[in-house]
Amino acid sequence: MNKPVDIALGVAFPAHAHIGMNYIISDYVPKAARGAARVSLLGVTVVTMAGLLKLNLAGDGLTEVL
């Protein structure tokens, strides 16, 4: 029963952080650097999501680790 919750959390946490950080970039990063900041943020989000999904699929899972 933990597996579906782990997978949902492994997608929801990075997606939620990505959306929030996008608003912070819009507010605080100068227009000239927003493109690079958003590409960097996307890279961090993808790596985070991949790491959490690997933990959930190949390891104990997010709920067991926490």
C-alpha positions in Angstrom: 0.0 0.0 0.0 3.0 2.4 0.5 4.2 2.1 -3.1 1.4 4.3 -4.7 1.8 6.9 -1.9 5.6 6.9 -2.4 5.3 7.4 -6.1 2.7 10.2 -5.7 4.9 12.0 -3.2 8.0 11.4 -5.3 6.3 13.4 -8.1 4.3 15.9 -6.0 7.1 17.2 -3.9 9.5 18.2 -6.7 6.6 19.5 -8.9 5.4 21.7 -6.0 8.9 23.0 -5.4 9.4 23.7 -9.1 6.2 25.7 -9.4 7.0 27.7 -6.2 10.6 28.4 -7.3 9.3 29.5 -10.8 7.4 32.3 -9.1 10.4 33.3 -7.0 12.5 33.5 -10.3 9.8 35.6 -11.8 9.9 38.0 -8.9 13.5 38.3 -8.0 15.7 37.3 -11.0 16.5 40.0 -13.6 14.8 39.4 -17.0 18.1 38.8 -18.7 18.9 35.8 -16.5 15.5 34.3 -16.1 15.9 31.8 -19.0 19.1 30.4 -17.6 17.6 30.3 -14.1 14.6 28.4 -15.3 16.7 25.9 -17.3 18.8 25.3 -14.2 15.7 24.9 -12.1 14.3 22.4 -14.5 17.5 20.4 -14.3 17.4 20.3 -10.5 13.7 19.3 -10.6 14.4 16.4 -13.0 17.3 15.1 -11.0 15.3 15.4 -7.7 12.4 13.6 -9.2 14.6 10.9 -10.7 16.3 10.4 -7.4 13.0 10.1 -5.5 11.6 7.7 -8.0 14.7 5.5 -7.9 14.4 5.5 -4.1 10.7 4.5 -4.4 11.1 1.9 -7.1 14.4 0.3 -6.2 14.8 1.1 -2.5 12.7 1.1 0.6 10.5 4.0 -0.5 10.1 7.5 0.7 7.7 6.8 3.6 9.9 4.0 4.9 13.0 6.2 4.8 11.3 9.1 6.6 
